[in-house]
């Protein structure tokens, strides 16, 4: 654990909150100091949930450390049981409370409740949020699930969706529809929407669909071993992966795959003349391991992009991602340091970023368009409309999300090219405001300096060269600037003119 302005994952108890908040009739009692009580902020504001998360905090303060904090925890457990009357309870500590070693699990177990009380051992200083969600769900399944009679109709469980997950709500609907078309019913969705009673019935299904390995693989492996439930290995994000997923379900069930691809737009566009503008676009991909690998496959095989960087922040996915990246001729970037990610993006100078909300901010600073493909995300990535990532409709959503920034980037480039035109210059004003030009300020009337200094270099850009540089598309302009400055330094030029700009271009084109 280290101090940072941004972080890709919270501590593991946040992962436990995601499981608890997604479930019903389950309560989470968290031993935490005042200041660690931010569950409401996460789930009601960011995810727009219409009810408060089922989390009770002990909320001890500094003065309580000199007394018996264990009694505070037991009181919080009893009050939570009396008030919410859950069918099961999970208990644990936040990272700060872990230091005082009160043993919430042992304390709650000795209180003699007549419901399952599941202790969580989440090492806050070694592991992070996705591990916390995966371990919490595994412990719930291990303590509650049991063998039971199979349903007559072939059915499955959807495993892995949680609260605060990236498009999990809509992915559940999309995959349920695909399975229904094949004649496969959904027995239980867990943890999202499941109660402890539902967890007890997981064994009635014939197999599991593992939707998100980050938050469900441990439970899926346990159910395969203890309940005889095999699980799917393909995550159906993208056209090709969705076909592969349906074929995998067909092999498990013996049912014929039913494919309704009539609503797909991506394959048609990828084969059209209009798509040639997108072919070969250089993209950098970063997110959680599952979504990053899915995005890389879509980018290369379905959109015709060139993947120039690939990485993830959750180290649990490092091994499969490294193996996957080799097929792209890349060395995977495994880090949870956003500054390292920004440095890598600057070096490879992509034309587009596919990442998290962190990369969206990085893209703004570097002038590179970014589409969000993975958590962590902010409120705008929990849309009110139906917007899955999985299945055929998910492929359409992904297509829109990725293509629009590039198309709008082309428009921005054209506006830059024609910025000296009477209609498109900065003083013309927006066309939808009636075309009235704003009154020029005194500073705008002043003439431009003859040269523009660059703080990061010893070279100086002459005004004409700076103006010419702006005609280069914004998504490669940074790379053109850096290459020109490197060339100028190498040949001993201190003032960059238009001639120097084109000499550098010719040099690097060799």
C-alpha positions as CSV (number, residue, x, y, z in Angstrom):
1,X,0.0,0.0,0.0
2,X,1.3,3.5,-0.9
3,X,-0.1,7.0,-0.9
4,X,-1.2,8.2,-4.3
5,X,-3.6,10.7,-5.9
6,X,-5.4,8.1,-8.0
7,X,-5.7,4.4,-7.6
8,X,-7.0,1.7,-10.0
9,X,-8.3,-0.4,-7.1
10,X,-9.5,0.3,-3.6
11,X,-8.5,-1.9,-0.6
12,X,-10.0,-5.4,-0.4
13,X,-12.8,-4.5,1.9
14,X,-14.2,-2.3,-1.0
15,X,-14.4,-5.5,-3.0
16,X,-16.3,-7.1,-0.2
17,X,-18.7,-4.2,-0.2
18,X,-19.3,-4.7,-3.9
19,X,-20.4,-8.3,-3.3
20,X,-22.6,-7.4,-0.3
21,X,-24.2,-4.4,-2.0
22,X,-25.0,-6.6,-5.0
23,X,-26.7,-9.2,-2.9
24,X,-30.0,-9.2,-0.9
25,X,-30.6,-10.5,2.6
26,X,-26.9,-10.3,3.4
27,X,-25.3,-7.7,5.7
28,X,-21.7,-6.7,6.0
29,X,-20.4,-5.5,9.4
30,X,-17.1,-3.7,8.9
31,X,-14.8,-2.8,11.7
32,X,-13.6,0.6,10.6
33,X,-12.5,3.9,12.1
34,X,-14.3,7.2,11.4
35,X,-13.3,8.3,7.9
36,X,-13.4,4.9,6.3
37,X,-17.2,5.0,6.0
38,X,-17.6,5.9,2.4
39,X,-19.9,3.1,1.1
40,X,-22.8,5.4,0.4
41,X,-20.6,7.7,-1.7
42,X,-19.4,4.8,-3.9
43,X,-22.7,3.1,-4.6
44,X,-25.4,5.7,-4.4
45,X,-23.6,8.6,-6.2
46,X,-21.3,6.8,-8.7
47,X,-23.5,3.8,-9.5
48,X,-26.8,5.6,-9.0
49,X,-28.2,2.9,-6.8
50,X,-31.7,3.7,-5.4
51,X,-30.9,2.1,-1.9
52,X,-28.1,2.4,0.6
53,X,-25.5,-0.4,0.7
54,X,-26.0,-3.1,3.4
55,X,-22.9,-2.1,5.3
56,X,-22.7,-1.3,9.0
57,X,-19.5,0.4,10.3
58,X,-18.3,0.4,13.9
59,X,-16.9,3.9,13.3
60,X,-14.5,3.9,16.2
61,X,-12.6,7.1,16.9
62,X,-9.1,7.8,18.3
63,X,-10.4,8.1,21.9
64,X,-11.9,4.6,21.6
65,X,-8.5,3.0,21.0
66,X,-7.8,3.4,24.7
67,X,-10.8,1.3,25.6
68,X,-12.4,-1.9,24.4
69,X,-13.0,-1.6,20.6
70,X,-14.0,-5.3,20.5
71,X,-17.2,-4.4,22.4
72,X,-17.9,-1.7,19.8
73,X,-17.8,-4.4,17.1
74,X,-20.1,-6.8,19.0
75,X,-22.6,-4.0,19.6
76,X,-22.6,-3.1,15.9
77,X,-23.2,-6.8,15.0
78,X,-26.1,-7.1,17.3
79,X,-27.7,-3.8,16.2
80,X,-27.3,-4.8,12.5
81,X,-28.9,-8.2,13.1
82,X,-31.8,-6.6,15.0
83,X,-32.4,-3.8,12.5
84,X,-31.9,-5.5,9.1
85,X,-32.6,-9.1,10.0
86,X,-30.4,-10.6,7.3
87,X,-30.2,-14.3,6.4
88,X,-26.4,-14.2,6.5
89,X,-23.7,-11.9,7.7
90,X,-20.2,-11.2,6.6
91,X,-17.7,-9.5,9.0
92,X,-14.3,-8.0,8.6
93,X,-11.9,-5.1,9.1
94,X,-10.9,-2.2,7.0
95,X,-7.2,-1.6,6.4
96,X,-6.9,0.7,9.4
97,X,-8.8,-1.5,11.8
98,X,-6.8,-4.5,10.8
99,X,-3.9,-2.9,12.7
100,X,-5.6,-3.2,16.1
101,X,-6.2,-7.0,15.6
102,X,-9.7,-7.3,17.2
103,X,-10.5,-10.5,15.2
104,X,-14.0,-9.7,14.0
105,X,-14.6,-13.2,12.8
106,X,-14.0,-14.8,16.2
107,X,-15.9,-12.1,18.0
108,X,-19.0,-12.5,15.8
109,X,-18.8,-16.3,15.9
110,X,-18.9,-16.4,19.7
111,X,-22.1,-14.3,19.8
112,X,-24.2,-17.3,18.9
113,X,-26.2,-15.9,16.0
114,X,-28.7,-18.3,14.4
115,X,-27.7,-17.2,10.8
116,X,-24.4,-18.0,9.0
117,X,-21.7,-15.6,10.0
118,X,-18.8,-15.6,7.5
119,X,-15.5,-14.1,8.6
120,X,-13.4,-12.4,5.9
121,X,-9.6,-12.5,6.1
122,X,-8.6,-9.8,3.6
123,X,-4.9,-8.7,3.8
124,X,-5.4,-5.0,3.2
125,X,-1.7,-4.3,2.8
126,X,-0.9,-7.0,0.3
127,X,-4.1,-7.4,-1.8
128,X,-6.6,-5.1,-3.4
129,X,-10.3,-4.6,-4.4
130,X,-10.8,-7.4,-7.1
131,X,-9.1,-9.9,-4.8
132,X,-11.4,-8.8,-2.0
133,X,-14.5,-9.3,-4.2
134,X,-13.3,-12.7,-5.4
135,X,-12.4,-14.0,-2.0
136,X,-15.6,-12.7,-0.4
137,X,-17.8,-14.4,-2.9
138,X,-15.8,-17.6,-2.6
139,X,-16.2,-17.6,1.1
140,X,-20.0,-17.0,0.8
141,X,-20.3,-19.9,-1.7
142,X,-18.1,-22.2,0.3
143,X,-20.1,-21.7,3.5
144,X,-23.7,-21.7,2.0
145,X,-23.8,-23.6,-1.3
146,X,-24.5,-27.3,-1.1
147,X,-25.2,-30.2,-3.5
148,X,-28.9,-30.4,-4.6
149,X,-31.1,-32.0,-7.2
150,X,-30.6,-30.8,-10.7
151,X,-33.4,-28.9,-12.5
152,X,-35.1,-30.8,-15.4
153,X,-34.4,-28.0,-17.9
154,X,-30.8,-27.3,-18.7
155,X,-29.8,-24.3,-16.6
156,X,-26.7,-22.4,-15.6
157,X,-25.6,-19.9,-13.1
158,X,-24.1,-16.5,-14.1
159,X,-21.1,-16.0,-11.9
160,X,-19.1,-12.9,-11.1
161,X,-21.3,-9.7,-11.6
162,X,-21.1,-7.4,-8.6
163,X,-22.2,-3.9,-7.6
164,X,-20.0,-1.1,-9.0
165,X,-19.0,-3.4,-11.9
166,X,-18.5,-2.0,-15.5
167,X,-21.9,-2.6,-17.3
168,X,-22.5,-5.8,-15.2
169,X,-26.3,-5.1,-15.0
170,X,-26.7,-4.9,-18.8
171,X,-24.3,-7.8,-19.4
172,X,-26.5,-10.0,-17.3
173,X,-29.5,-9.2,-19.5
174,X,-27.6,-9.7,-22.7
175,X,-26.1,-13.1,-21.8
176,X,-29.5,-14.3,-20.3
177,X,-31.1,-13.5,-23.7
178,X,-28.4,-15.4,-25.7
179,X,-28.7,-18.4,-23.4
180,X,-32.5,-18.3,-23.6
181,X,-32.4,-18.4,-27.4
182,X,-30.5,-21.7,-27.0
183,X,-33.0,-23.2,-24.5
184,X,-30.8,-22.7,-21.5
185,X,-32.4,-21.0,-18.4
186,X,-30.6,-19.1,-15.8
187,X,-30.8,-20.7,-12.3
188,X,-29.0,-18.1,-10.2
189,X,-27.1,-14.9,-11.0
190,X,-24.5,-14.4,-8.3
191,X,-23.4,-12.4,-6.4
192,X,-25.5,-9.6,-8.2
193,X,-29.1,-10.0,-7.1
194,X,-28.7,-13.2,-5.2
195,X,-29.8,-14.0,-1.6
196,X,-28.2,-16.6,0.7
197,X,-31.1,-18.8,-0.2
198,X,-30.2,-18.5,-3.9
199,X,-26.5,-19.3,-3.1
200,X,-27.8,-22.5,-1.5
201,X,-29.4,-23.5,-4.8
202,X,-26.4,-22.9,-7.0
203,X,-25.9,-26.7,-7.3
204,X,-29.2,-27.1,-9.0
205,X,-27.7,-25.8,-12.3
206,X,-25.9,-27.9,-14.9
207,X,-23.0,-25.6,-15.4
208,X,-21.7,-22.1,-14.6
209,X,-21.0,-19.2,-16.9
210,X,-18.0,-17.3,-15.6
211,X,-18.7,-13.8,-16.7
212,X,-15.9,-12.0,-14.8
213,X,-12.9,-14.0,-13.7
214,X,-11.6,-11.2,-11.5
215,X,-14.6,-11.5,-9.2
216,X,-15.8,-15.1,-9.6
217,X,-13.1,-17.5,-10.6
218,X,-12.3,-18.8,-7.1
219,X,-16.0,-19.6,-6.5
220,X,-16.3,-21.2,-10.0
221,X,-13.3,-23.5,-9.3
222,X,-14.7,-24.5,-6.0
223,X,-18.1,-25.4,-7.5
224,X,-16.4,-27.4,-10.2
225,X,-14.5,-29.4,-7.6
226,X,-17.2,-29.7,-4.9
227,X,-20.5,-29.5,-6.8
228,X,-19.5,-30.9,-10.2
229,X,-20.3,-27.7,-12.1
230,X,-18.1,-27.1,-15.1
231,X,-17.7,-23.4,-16.1
232,X,-17.2,-21.6,-19.3
233,X,-13.7,-20.2,-20.1
234,X,-14.7,-17.7,-22.8
235,X,-15.7,-14.2,-21.9
236,X,-18.2,-13.1,-24.6
237,X,-17.0,-9.6,-25.3
238,X,-16.8,-8.9,-29.0
239,X,-18.3,-10.7,-32.1
240,X,-15.7,-13.5,-32.3
241,X,-15.7,-14.1,-28.6
242,X,-19.5,-14.3,-28.5
243,X,-19.5,-16.9,-31.3
244,X,-16.8,-18.8,-29.4
245,X,-18.9,-18.6,-26.2
246,X,-22.0,-20.0,-27.8
247,X,-20.0,-22.9,-29.3
248,X,-18.6,-23.6,-25.8
249,X,-22.1,-23.6,-24.3
250,X,-23.1,-26.0,-27.1
251,X,-20.3,-28.4,-26.3
252,X,-21.2,-28.4,-22.6
253,X,-25.0,-28.8,-23.1
254,X,-25.3,-30.6,-26.4
255,X,-27.7,-27.9,-27.6
256,X,-27.3,-26.3,-31.0
257,X,-26.1,-22.7,-30.8
258,X,-28.7,-20.2,-31.9
259,X,-27.2,-17.1,-33.4
260,X,-29.2,-14.0,-34.2
261,X,-26.6,-11.8,-35.7
262,X,-29.0,-9.7,-37.8
263,X,-28.6,-6.7,-35.5
264,X,-24.8,-6.6,-35.7
265,X,-23.3,-3.5,-37.2
266,X,-19.6,-3.9,-36.5
267,X,-18.8,-6.7,-39.1
268,X,-20.5,-4.8,-41.9
269,X,-18.8,-1.5,-41.1
270,X,-15.4,-3.2,-40.7
271,X,-15.7,-4.5,-44.3
272,X,-17.0,-1.2,-45.8
273,X,-15.1,1.5,-47.6
274,X,-15.9,3.9,-44.8
275,X,-13.9,1.9,-42.4
276,X,-10.6,2.5,-44.3
277,X,-10.1,5.7,-42.3
278,X,-9.9,3.5,-39.1
279,X,-7.7,0.7,-40.5
280,X,-4.3,0.5,-38.9
281,X,-5.1,3.1,-36.2
282,X,-2.5,2.6,-33.4
283,X,-4.2,1.9,-30.0
284,X,-3.0,1.5,-26.5
285,X,-5.1,-0.7,-24.2
286,X,-5.1,-0.8,-20.4
287,X,-7.6,-1.9,-17.8
288,X,-8.5,-5.0,-15.8
289,X,-7.1,-8.2,-17.4
290,X,-10.4,-9.6,-18.7
291,X,-11.5,-6.4,-20.5
292,X,-8.0,-5.5,-21.7
293,X,-7.6,-8.9,-23.4
294,X,-11.1,-8.8,-24.9
295,X,-10.5,-5.2,-26.2
296,X,-7.2,-6.3,-27.8
297,X,-8.8,-9.1,-29.7
298,X,-11.6,-6.8,-30.9
299,X,-9.2,-4.0,-31.9
300,X,-6.9,-6.3,-34.0
301,X,-9.3,-8.9,-35.4
302,X,-12.6,-7.0,-35.7
303,X,-11.7,-3.4,-36.1
304,X,-8.4,-3.6,-38.0
305,X,-6.5,-1.5,-35.5
306,X,-2.8,-1.9,-34.6
307,X,-2.3,-2.7,-30.9
308,X,0.9,-0.9,-29.8
309,X,0.5,-1.3,-26.0
310,X,-1.3,-3.7,-23.7
311,X,-1.5,-3.9,-19.9
312,X,-3.5,-4.4,-16.8
313,X,-3.5,-3.1,-13.2
314,X,-4.7,-6.3,-11.4
315,X,-1.6,-8.5,-10.8
316,X,-3.8,-11.6,-10.4
317,X,-4.3,-11.4,-14.2
318,X,-0.6,-10.8,-15.0
319,X,0.3,-14.3,-16.1
320,X,-2.6,-14.8,-18.6
321,X,-2.2,-11.3,-19.9
322,X,1.6,-11.7,-20.5
323,X,0.9,-14.9,-22.4
324,X,-1.8,-13.2,-24.4
325,X,0.4,-10.2,-25.2
326,X,3.0,-12.4,-26.8
327,X,0.6,-13.2,-29.6
328,X,0.6,-9.4,-30.4
329,X,4.4,-9.2,-30.3
330,X,4.1,-7.1,-27.1
331,X,5.5,-7.1,-23.6
332,X,2.5,-6.6,-21.3
333,X,2.6,-3.6,-18.9
334,X,1.6,-4.8,-15.4
335,X,1.4,-1.9,-13.0
336,X,-1.0,0.0,-10.7
337,X,1.0,3.2,-11.1
338,X,-0.9,5.6,-13.4
339,X,2.2,7.7,-13.8
340,X,4.0,4.7,-15.3
341,X,1.0,4.1,-17.6
342,X,1.1,7.7,-18.7
343,X,4.9,7.5,-19.4
344,X,4.3,4.4,-21.5
345,X,1.5,6.0,-23.5
346,X,3.7,9.1,-24.2
347,X,6.5,6.8,-25.5
348,X,4.4,4.7,-27.9
349,X,2.3,7.8,-29.0
350,X,-0.9,6.0,-29.9
351,X,-3.7,7.5,-31.9
352,X,-6.3,6.2,-29.5
353,X,-6.4,4.9,-25.9
354,X,-8.7,2.2,-24.7
355,X,-8.6,2.3,-20.9
356,X,-10.2,3.3,-17.6
357,X,-11.2,6.7,-16.3
358,X,-7.5,7.1,-15.4
359,X,-6.5,6.8,-19.0
360,X,-9.3,9.2,-19.9
361,X,-7.6,11.9,-17.8
362,X,-4.2,10.9,-19.3
363,X,-5.7,11.2,-22.8
364,X,-6.9,14.7,-22.0
365,X,-3.5,15.8,-20.9
366,X,-1.8,14.3,-24.0
367,X,-4.4,15.3,-26.5
368,X,-5.3,11.7,-27.4
369,X,-8.9,10.4,-27.7
370,X,-9.8,7.8,-25.2
371,X,-12.7,5.3,-24.9
372,X,-13.4,3.6,-21.5
373,X,-13.4,-0.2,-21.6
374,X,-12.9,-1.2,-18.0
375,X,-13.4,-0.2,-14.4
376,X,-12.5,2.0,-12.5
377,X,-15.1,4.3,-14.1
378,X,-17.1,7.3,-13.1
379,X,-20.8,8.1,-13.1
380,X,-20.9,8.7,-16.8
381,X,-20.1,5.1,-17.4
382,X,-23.2,3.9,-15.6
383,X,-25.7,5.1,-18.3
384,X,-29.4,4.9,-17.8
385,X,-29.8,3.3,-21.2
386,X,-29.2,-0.3,-22.0
387,X,-25.5,-0.5,-22.8
388,X,-23.9,-3.9,-22.4
389,X,-20.4,-4.9,-23.3
390,X,-21.1,-8.6,-23.8
391,X,-22.9,-10.4,-26.6
392,X,-23.9,-9.0,-30.0
393,X,-25.5,-5.8,-28.7
394,X,-22.4,-5.3,-26.6
395,X,-20.4,-5.5,-29.8
396,X,-22.5,-2.6,-31.2
397,X,-22.0,-0.6,-28.1
398,X,-18.3,-1.1,-28.2
399,X,-18.2,-0.1,-31.9
400,X,-20.0,3.2,-31.1
401,X,-17.8,3.9,-28.1
402,X,-14.5,3.3,-30.0
403,X,-15.3,4.8,-33.4
404,X,-17.0,8.0,-32.3
405,X,-13.8,9.5,-30.6
406,X,-11.8,8.8,-33.8
407,X,-14.5,10.3,-36.1
408,X,-14.8,13.3,-33.9
409,X,-11.0,13.5,-33.9
410,X,-11.1,13.7,-37.7
411,X,-13.6,16.6,-37.4
412,X,-11.4,18.4,-34.9
413,X,-8.4,17.9,-37.2
414,X,-10.3,19.4,-40.2
415,X,-11.3,22.4,-38.0
416,X,-7.6,22.9,-37.2
417,X,-6.7,22.7,-40.8
418,X,-9.2,25.4,-41.8
419,X,-8.8,27.5,-38.6
420,X,-7.6,30.5,-40.7
421,X,-10.8,30.4,-42.9
422,X,-13.3,33.2,-42.1
423,X,-15.9,30.6,-41.1
424,X,-13.9,28.3,-38.9
425,X,-11.4,30.6,-37.1
426,X,-11.6,30.8,-33.3
427,X,-13.2,34.3,-33.4
428,X,-16.1,33.1,-35.6
429,X,-18.1,31.7,-32.7
430,X,-20.2,28.5,-32.7
431,X,-22.5,28.1,-35.7
432,X,-25.5,27.1,-33.5
433,X,-25.2,30.5,-31.8
434,X,-26.1,32.4,-35.0
435,X,-22.6,32.8,-36.2
436,X,-22.0,36.0,-34.3
437,X,-18.3,36.4,-33.7
438,X,-17.2,37.3,-30.1
439,X,-15.7,40.6,-29.5
440,X,-11.9,40.3,-29.7
441,X,-10.1,41.1,-26.5
442,X,-7.1,43.3,-26.5
443,X,-4.8,40.3,-25.9
444,X,-6.2,38.7,-29.1
445,X,-5.4,41.7,-31.2
446,X,-1.7,41.7,-30.2
447,X,0.6,40.1,-32.8
448,X,2.1,36.7,-32.2
449,X,5.7,36.5,-31.1
450,X,8.2,35.6,-33.7
451,X,9.2,32.4,-31.9
452,X,7.7,30.1,-29.3
453,X,9.9,28.7,-26.6
454,X,9.5,25.1,-25.5
455,X,10.1,24.6,-21.8
456,X,11.0,21.0,-22.1
457,X,13.7,21.6,-24.8
458,X,16.6,23.9,-25.6
459,X,15.2,24.5,-29.1
460,X,12.8,27.3,-30.0
461,X,9.9,26.9,-32.4
462,X,9.5,29.8,-34.9
463,X,5.9,31.0,-35.3
464,X,5.5,29.6,-38.9
465,X,6.7,26.2,-37.8
466,X,4.4,26.2,-34.8
467,X,1.5,27.1,-37.1
468,X,2.5,24.3,-39.6
469,X,2.7,21.8,-36.7
470,X,-1.0,22.5,-35.8
471,X,-2.0,21.2,-39.3
472,X,-0.8,17.8,-38.2
473,X,-3.6,15.6,-36.7
474,X,-3.8,16.2,-33.0
475,X,-3.5,12.5,-32.1
476,X,0.1,12.4,-33.6
477,X,1.1,16.0,-33.1
478,X,2.9,15.3,-29.9
479,X,5.0,12.6,-31.5
480,X,5.8,14.9,-34.5
481,X,6.9,17.6,-32.0
482,X,9.1,15.3,-30.1
483,X,10.7,13.8,-33.2
484,X,11.4,17.2,-34.6
485,X,13.0,18.4,-31.4
486,X,15.1,15.3,-31.2
487,X,16.2,15.7,-34.8
488,X,17.0,19.4,-34.3
489,X,19.1,18.7,-31.3
490,X,20.9,15.9,-33.1
491,X,21.9,18.2,-36.1
492,X,22.6,21.2,-33.9
493,X,19.6,23.4,-34.8
494,X,18.4,25.7,-32.0
495,X,15.5,27.4,-33.9
496,X,13.0,25.1,-35.6
497,X,11.6,26.5,-38.9
498,X,9.2,24.9,-41.4
499,X,12.1,23.5,-43.3
500,X,13.4,21.8,-40.1
501,X,9.9,20.3,-39.5
502,X,9.9,18.7,-43.0
503,X,13.5,17.7,-42.8
504,X,12.7,15.8,-39.6
505,X,9.7,14.2,-41.2
506,X,11.8,13.0,-44.1
507,X,14.5,11.7,-41.7
508,X,12.1,9.6,-39.8
509,X,10.3,8.4,-42.9
510,X,13.4,6.6,-44.1
